[in-house]
Structure formats: structure tokens, C-alpha cells
Amino acid sequence: MMRMSVRPLIATLLLGAAVASAACSGSEAVSTTPPAGGRGGGQGPAVPVTATSAQQKAVPLDVTAIGTVIAASTVAVRAQITGELMTVNFKEGDEVEQGQVLFTLDKRPFEAALAQAEAQLQKDVAQAANAKAQAVRYQDLAQRGIATREQVDSMTSQAAALEGTVAADRANIQSARVQLDYATIEAPISGRTGLLQVHKGNLVRANDTIPIVSINRITPVYVTFAIPESMLPQFKRYMGAGTIRVEAQAPNDTGRASIGRIDFIDIAVDSMPGHGTCVTLRLKGAVIRKVTPPISAAPRLPRRDGAPSGTVLYIEDNAANALIVQELLAQWPGVRLLLAADGQSGIALARQTAPDLVLLDMRLPDLHGIEVLAALRMEPLTASIPVVSLSASAMPEEVDAARAAGATAYWTKPIDFAPFLKGVSSLLAKRATRFPPA
């Protein structure tokens, strides 16, 4: 269970001192002296009272709820064939990548079946070739009047039947290869492995009810929680404005809360006779999980005079990566982060805001990073802005292409916290030196 705090940051409140009145203005101290007579006489100095003007300010509106952590996706890994488990290539709790080999089963029966199918194909191909030659021979004999038409038709149909047998043999070979491939079990998704249910040397059965292992994708992790139905209109309005932030923190955890956003609202209506209508609002928020070792263990630049400042535009369609960068840059109050989820909106936002630094993912849903770089370099307003290309791939030709298109630097993902912070700080500092604020 986790404590959820959902914070719309746009509520307004009229603030004022409890003693403020229409007669008070500015910040004036009013001294009152207790009467000399009676019980209060001569008991102490005057008590100062400070009044101030009423102001209208934005304050956070917090909604706290108990939530349940769920994985972004879960896959139960099962065998599709029956065989002995020969190897296990990971440890329980390991992080695995999609396509990584997890298990191998005994391949010998399936290799033998494949060899048998290939041998049968060779046999039937030879018979089909002989039948075809016989059919051609009987057609020649029929033209001479030696063979009957019935014999020609028989040989022709026999040749056609063997052609069909050859096609079936090829399909059997394909099926045997698929069965052999099933003897190697790969990770269907990237994530963290759970408890291993079957160990090396045991017999696993095809599509058994108990999976061999489960894989949970926990970056980002999801948290579900409920809110009162009366708050639905407010939530929908704040979500449309993009001002809702989710903070998740485990019980008794004194560290920083994980931050995220509302991802989904599920509305369930239950009407029971005699009990009225019950509306349940179930929200799912995507949050960045805490890292092990804790994020505080990663080198962080201290908050001090001369800390980085400026506007950073991050063009990235992956919400998890965007949240990680948002969390890292949050330690610098002077840094303003703008987010764009695709290339077109990123180009438009860069032209509109002229940021001090652009972080550009090279694999966007609408444009390639090279196209975004070219568009930014063609505009006079954005031509001189430092642009850092980010990609999980660092092939030399890709790096060269990005630099040729105008990239200032090329960084690889996943983001390494310390070099990332150092690089952003350095680029912002150089930008501030070249273009000091007015």
C-alpha cells in the first residue's frame, strides 16, 4: 500500500490576517496598552499587532488517498512444448531485456523430428520427379497409340499427388523448426523477473497452469487509488489543463516522494435495489519508481549560488524518460523544463520559446531526430541553440549523422545521472556566458 497525494496546483485562496479590517492598510503596528486599573493593570508591555492587506494567491490543493502499486505490464512465461529444463540463464529478481534467452529445453527430440521430416521430403521429392517423368513418357506413348488415355491420366494424377505430398513435407519441416525454436524460451518483455517456479532438471509441460516465471515491467510503475465521486468534475478540469501531479510514497518512507501523472480514470457505477447508486472512481497514475541504490546516492550537484539556470526543452515521446529528466532537473530552481512528445510540437515549442538547451530523442513517432535537427538549424531564432541528441544506440554512423546535422553532443540512454547533470550544467553555463540575461 502507498500513500498517494494528488495535487492540482491551481486552487486560489484569499489570505489575510485574522485581525485585518477595512481600517488597516500597509503593514502598521498598533500598540494597545491595558488599562491601569483592574486585574490587567501594570502586568506587562504593550502587545504589537501586525495587519496586512488581503491578497489572492495560488496554493496547492492536496487530495490524499491510499493506493496500490501495480506493474506497468506483467507476462507469465510458459513453455509451449513439453521437455526437460536444461538451463536457466538468469537469477530470480534480475532485470532482463526483451529477447534475452531465459531457458533452454532438451532439443534432441525436436532436432531428430526435424531431421526425419527433411529425410521424408528428400524421399518424396525423388518419387515426385520419377512420377512426373513417367507422366511425360506415357503422354508420348499415347501420341504413338501405344498407351491408353486411361494410363496417361493415371500417371498424371499420380505425379500431381506426389507434388502435394512434397508440399506437405515442407510444411512438416516448418512445423518441426517451430517446435525446435520453442525449446529456447526468450523474454517477451523487458522487466524484472519474479520467483522461479521450475528449476533445472525438471520436466516442463506445454501451456502448464503454473508459469515457469513471471516478468514485471516496473518502469514506470503504476499506482491505483480512489477519490470521492464529487471530485470528478474538478479532476477532469485540472487534467485538461495539465496541472495535476501525483506524488507516491511508501508507508514509513522518509525520503523524497516519487512523482508522476494521472494516466487513466475508471468509472464504475453500481446500482443495487434499496442501496441507491454507488459511483466508484479508480485512478491509475504513472510514477517513477525509486532506484536502488537510492537516487540520493547518485552524484548530485549541490544547490549553491551560481547553480544552473535557463530553459531546457526535452523532445521525448517516452513518458518514463521525461519523468526521470523532470526529477533530475527539479533540484535546480533556476532551470525551467519544457516537454514535447513529438517532433512537430518540439519544433513549434522551440520557435516559440527559444530555449537555452534542447534535449532531442532521435526516435520520435512522427519525425526522425535528423529532421528535427535540420528544422531547428534552418530557423535563425533556434540555429545557435545547443541540441543534445539522445539515443539508446550509439553506432558511429548515427553519431556522425547527428553531428553533421548540427547536434552539439550525442548522449546514450538510459541516462547516467552524474554525467547527464554535469553535461546539462556545462551547456547551460556556456549558453549563459555567450548570451547573458538582459
C-alpha positions in Angstrom: 0.0 0.0 0.0 1.2 3.5 -0.7 0.1 6.9 0.4 -1.0 8.9 -2.6 -1.1 12.7 -2.8 -2.8 14.2 -5.9 -2.0 17.8 -6.1 -3.9 20.2 -8.5 -1.7 23.3 -8.4 -4.3 26.0 -9.3 -6.6 26.5 -6.3 -6.8 30.1 -5.1 -7.4 31.3 -1.6 -8.0 34.7 -0.1 -5.3 35.2 2.6 -5.4 37.8 5.3 -4.6 38.2 8.9 -7.4 37.4 11.3 -7.3 40.8 12.7 -7.4 42.7 9.4 -10.2 45.1 8.9 -11.2 47.8 6.4 -9.4 50.4 8.5 -6.0 48.6 8.2 -3.6 49.3 5.4 0.0 48.6 4.6 1.9 47.0 7.5 1.4 49.0 10.5 1.9 48.0 14.1 -0.8 49.1 16.5 0.1 49.2 20.2 -2.5 48.8 22.8 -2.0 49.5 26.5 -4.0 47.6 29.0 -5.9 49.9 31.4 -4.0 50.7 34.6 -6.9 49.7 36.8 -8.3 46.3 37.4 -6.6 43.0 37.1 -4.7 43.8 34.0 -3.1 47.0 35.3 0.7 47.1 35.1 1.1 43.4 34.1 3.4 43.8 31.0 4.3 45.8 27.9 2.1 46.5 25.0 1.4 43.7 22.6 2.2 44.5 18.9 -0.4 43.6 16.4 0.5 43.4 12.7 -2.0 43.7 9.9 -1.6 43.3 6.2 -3.7 43.6 3.0 -5.7 40.7 1.8 -4.1 39.0 -1.2 -5.1 36.4 -3.8 -2.5 33.7 -4.3 -2.3 30.2 -5.8 -1.9 27.4 -3.2 -1.7 23.7 -3.6 -4.9 21.6 -3.2 -3.9 18.2 -1.9 -6.1 15.0 -2.1 -4.6 12.2 -0.1 -5.6 8.6 -0.7 -4.3 5.0 -0.1 -3.1 3.4 -3.3 -1.9 0.0 -4.6 1.2 -0.4 -6.6 0.9 -2.4 -9.8 3.3 -3.2 -12.6 3.0 -1.4 -15.9 2.7 -4.9 -17.5 3.1 -8.5 -16.4 3.9 -11.5 -18.5 3.7 -15.1 -17.3 6.3 -17.2 -19.1 5.2 -20.7 -20.0 6.7 -23.4 -22.2 4.9 -24.2 -25.5 6.4 -27.7 -25.7 7.0 -30.5 -23.2 10.6 -31.3 -22.3 13.3 -31.3 -19.7 14.5 -27.9 -18.5 18.2 -27.9 -19.3 19.5 -24.4 -18.5 18.3 -21.3 -16.5 20.2 -18.2 -17.7 19.2 -15.7 -15.0 18.8 -15.3 -11.3 15.5 -14.5 -9.5 14.9 -10.8 -9.3 17.2 -10.0 -12.3 16.4 -7.3 -14.8 16.1 -8.9 -18.2 15.8 -7.4 -21.7 13.3 -8.3 -24.3 14.7 -11.2 -26.5 17.1 -12.3 -23.8 17.3 -16.1 -23.6 15.9 -17.2 -20.2 15.6 -21.0 -20.6 16.6 -23.9 -22.9 14.7 -27.2 -23.0 16.1 -30.5 -24.2 16.4 -30.0 -28.0 17.3 -33.6 -29.0 13.8 -34.9 -29.7 12.9 -31.9 -31.8 16.2 -32.0 -33.7 15.5 -35.7 -34.5 12.0 -34.8 -35.6 13.3 -32.1 -37.9 15.9 -34.5 -39.4 13.2 -37.1 -40.0 10.9 -34.5 -41.8 13.8 -33.4 -44.0 14.6 -37.0 -44.9 10.9 -37.6 -45.8 11.0 -34.6 -48.0 14.0 -35.9 -49.9 12.3 -39.2 -50.5 9.1 -37.7 -51.7 10.9 -35.2 -54.0 12.6 -38.2 -55.7 9.3 -40.0 -56.1 7.6 -36.9 -57.4 10.3 -36.4 -60.0 10.0 -40.0 -61.1 6.2 -39.8 -61.4 6.5 -36.6 -63.4 8.9 -38.3 -65.8 6.6 -41.3 -66.1 3.7 -39.0 -66.9 5.6 -37.3 -69.7 6.7 -40.7 -71.0 3.1 -42.0 -71.1 1.9 -38.9 -72.9 4.5 -39.6 -75.6 3.4 -43.3 -75.8 -0.2 -42.2 -76.1 0.6 -40.0 -79.1 2.1 -43.0 -80.8 -1.0 -45.1 -80.0 0.9 -47.5 -77.6 -0.6 -46.3 -74.3 -4.2 -45.7 -73.5 -5.7 -42.5 -72.4 -6.6 -44.1 -69.0 -2.9 -44.9 -68.4 -1.9 -41.3 -69.2 -4.5 -39.9 -66.8 -3.3 -42.3 -64.0 0.3 -41.3 -64.3 -0.5 -37.6 -64.5 -2.7 -37.8 -61.3 0.0 -39.8 -59.5 2.6 -37.1 -60.3 0.2 -34.3 -59.1 -0.5 -36.3 -55.8 3.2 -36.6 -55.1 3.7 -32.9 -55.7 1.1 -32.3 -53.0 3.0 -34.7 -50.7 6.2 -32.7 -51.2 4.3 -29.5 -50.2 3.0 -31.3 -47.1 6.6 -32.4 -46.3 7.8 -28.8 -46.5 5.1 -27.7 -44.1 6.1 -30.5 -41.7 9.7 -29.3 -41.8 8.5 -25.8 -41.0 6.4 -27.1 -38.1 9.4 -29.1 -36.8 11.6 -26.0 -36.9 9.0 -24.0 -34.9 8.9 -26.8 -32.3 12.7 -26.7 -32.1 12.6 -22.9 -31.7 10.2 -23.3 -28.8 13.0 -25.2 -27.0 14.6 -21.8 -26.5 12.5 -19.5 -24.3 13.2 -15.8 -24.6 11.9 -12.8 -22.5 8.8 -11.4 -24.2 9.2 -8.0 -22.5 11.9 -6.1 -20.6 11.4 -6.1 -16.8 12.2 -7.7 -13.5 11.9 -11.5 -13.0 9.9 -13.0 -10.2 10.1 -16.3 -8.3 11.4 -19.2 -10.4 8.7 -21.9 -10.2 10.6 -24.7 -12.1 14.3 -25.5 -11.7 16.8 -27.1 -13.9 16.3 -30.8 -14.5 12.5 -30.7 -14.0 10.0 -31.6 -16.7 8.0 -28.7 -18.0 4.8 -29.3 -19.9 3.3 -27.3 -22.7 1.0 -24.5 -21.5 1.1 -25.6 -17.9 -1.2 -23.7 -15.5 1.8 -22.6 -13.4 4.2 -20.4 -15.3 7.9 -21.0 -15.1 8.5 -17.4 -14.1 6.7 -14.0 -14.3 8.2 -10.8 -15.6 7.0 -7.4 -14.4 7.8 -4.2 -16.2 8.1 -1.6 -13.4 9.5 1.4 -15.2 7.3 3.3 -14.9 5.3 1.7 -12.1 1.6 2.4 -11.8 -0.4 3.2 -8.6 -4.2 2.8 -8.4 -6.3 4.7 -5.9 -9.8 6.0 -5.4 -11.2 9.5 -4.9 -14.7 10.8 -4.0 -17.1 10.9 -6.9 -17.9 14.6 -6.1 -14.3 15.5 -7.2 -14.7 14.1 -10.8 -15.5 17.5 -12.4 -12.5 19.1 -10.7 -10.2 16.3 -11.8 -11.4 16.4 -15.4 -10.9 20.2 -15.5 -7.4 20.1 -13.9 -6.4 17.2 -16.1 -7.4 19.1 -19.2 -5.2 22.0 -18.0 -2.3 19.6 -17.3 -1.8 20.8 -13.7 -2.3 17.6 -11.8 0.7 15.9 -10.3 0.8 12.6 -8.4 3.2 12.0 -5.5 3.6 8.4 -4.2 5.3 7.5 -1.0 5.5 4.1 0.8 4.5 4.0 4.5 7.3 5.0 6.9 9.4 6.2 4.0 11.1 9.5 5.0 12.8 10.0 1.6 11.5 12.1 -1.3 8.3 11.0 -2.9 8.1 9.6 -6.4 6.3 11.9 -8.8 4.1 11.1 -11.8 0.9 11.9 -13.6 -2.7 10.7 -13.9 -2.8 8.2 -16.7 -6.3 6.7 -16.6 -9.7 7.2 -14.8 -12.0 4.2 -14.5 -15.6 4.9 -13.5 -17.7 2.0 -12.2 -21.4 2.5 -11.5 -23.2 0.0 -9.2 -26.9 0.3 -8.6 -28.5 -2.1 -6.1 -32.2 -2.1 -5.1 -32.6 -0.4 -1.8 -29.0 0.8 -1.6 -29.0 3.6 -4.2 -26.4 4.2 -6.8 -22.7 4.0 -6.0 -20.1 5.5 -8.3 -16.5 4.4 -7.8 -13.7 6.5 -9.4 -10.5 4.5 -9.7 -7.5 6.4 -11.0 -4.2 5.0 -12.3 -1.1 7.1 -12.1 2.2 6.5 -13.8 5.1 7.3 -11.4 8.8 6.9 -11.5 9.9 4.1 -9.1 12.7 4.7 -6.7 16.0 3.4 -7.8 18.3 1.0 -6.0 20.7 2.4 -4.8 18.5 5.4 -3.9 18.6 8.4 -6.1 20.3 10.3 -3.3 23.3 8.0 -3.7 23.7 9.3 -7.3 26.1 12.3 -7.5 24.0 15.4 -7.5 25.2 19.0 -8.0 24.7 20.9 -4.7 22.3 23.8 -4.6 24.5 26.9 -4.3 25.0 30.3 -5.8 25.8 30.1 -9.4 23.7 26.9 -9.9 22.5 26.3 -13.5 19.6 28.3 -14.8 17.8 28.6 -18.1 15.1 26.9 -20.1 15.6 23.3 -21.2 13.3 21.7 -23.9 13.1 17.9 -23.9 11.6 16.4 -27.0 10.7 12.8 -26.0 7.7 10.5 -26.5 8.6 8.1 -23.7 6.8 9.3 -20.5 9.2 7.4 -18.2 12.3 9.1 -19.7 10.5 12.5 -19.4 9.7 12.0 -15.8 13.3 10.9 -15.0 14.6 14.2 -16.5 12.0 16.2 -14.7 13.0 14.6 -11.4 16.7 15.2 -12.0 16.3 18.9 -13.1 13.9 19.6 -10.2 16.9 20.2 -7.9 17.8 23.4 -9.8 15.1 26.0 -9.1 16.5 28.2 -11.9 16.0 25.6 -14.6 12.7 25.6 -16.4 11.8 22.3 -18.2 9.5 22.2 -21.2 8.3 18.9 -22.7 7.2 17.9 -26.2 6.0 14.4 -27.1 6.8 14.5 -30.8 9.0 16.3 -33.4 6.5 18.7 -34.8 5.4 20.0 -31.4 9.0 20.2 -30.3 10.0 22.3 -33.3 7.0 24.6 -32.7 7.8 25.0 -29.0 11.5 25.8 -29.7 10.5 28.5 -32.2 8.0 29.9 -29.6 10.2 29.9 -26.5 13.9 29.9 -27.9 15.1 27.6 -25.0 18.7 27.6 -23.8 19.2 23.9 -24.4 17.3 21.2 -26.4 17.5 17.5 -25.4 16.3 15.6 -28.5 15.3 11.9 -28.6 16.4 10.6 -32.1 13.5 8.1 -32.3 10.2 10.1 -32.4 6.8 8.9 -33.5 6.4 11.4 -36.4 9.9 12.6 -37.3 13.5 11.3 -37.2 15.8 13.3 -35.0 17.9 14.3 -38.0 14.8 16.0 -39.5 14.2 17.9 -36.2 17.8 19.0 -36.1 17.6 20.2 -39.7 14.4 22.2 -38.9 16.0 23.8 -35.8 19.2 24.8 -37.6 17.3 26.4 -40.5 15.5 28.9 -38.2 17.5 32.0 -37.3 15.9 32.0 -33.8 16.9 28.4 -33.0 20.0 28.0 -35.2 22.5 28.7 -32.3 20.7 26.7 -29.6 22.8 23.8 -28.3 21.0 20.5 -29.2 22.0 17.2 -27.5 20.9 14.0 -29.3 19.8 11.2 -27.1 19.5 7.6 -28.3 19.8 4.0 -27.0 22.0 3.3 -30.0 25.5 4.8 -30.4 26.5 3.4 -33.8 29.4 5.5 -35.3 27.3 6.3 -38.4 24.4 7.5 -36.3 26.6 9.7 -34.2 28.3 11.2 -37.3 25.0 11.8 -39.0 23.7 13.7 -35.9 26.8 15.8 -35.6 26.7 16.6 -39.3 23.1 17.7 -38.9 24.1 20.2 -36.2 24.0 18.2 -32.9 26.2 19.8 -30.2 26.6 16.4 -28.4 25.4 12.8 -28.6 24.5 11.1 -25.3 23.3 7.5 -24.9 20.3 6.2 -23.0 19.4 5.0 -20.4 20.5 8.3 -18.8 23.5 8.1 -16.4 22.6 10.6 -13.7 26.0 12.1 -12.9 27.3 12.7 -16.4 23.9 13.9 -17.5 23.7 16.6 -14.8 27.3 17.6 -15.4 26.7 17.9 -19.1 23.4 19.9 -18.8 25.1 22.2 -16.2 28.1 22.8 -18.5 26.0 23.6 -21.6 23.7 26.0 -19.7 26.7 27.7 -18.3 28.3 28.2 -21.7 25.0 29.5 -23.1 24.7 32.0 -20.2 28.2 33.2 -20.9 27.5 33.7 -24.6 24.0 35.2 -24.2 23.9 36.8 -20.7 20.4 37.7 -19.5 19.3 41.2 -20.1 
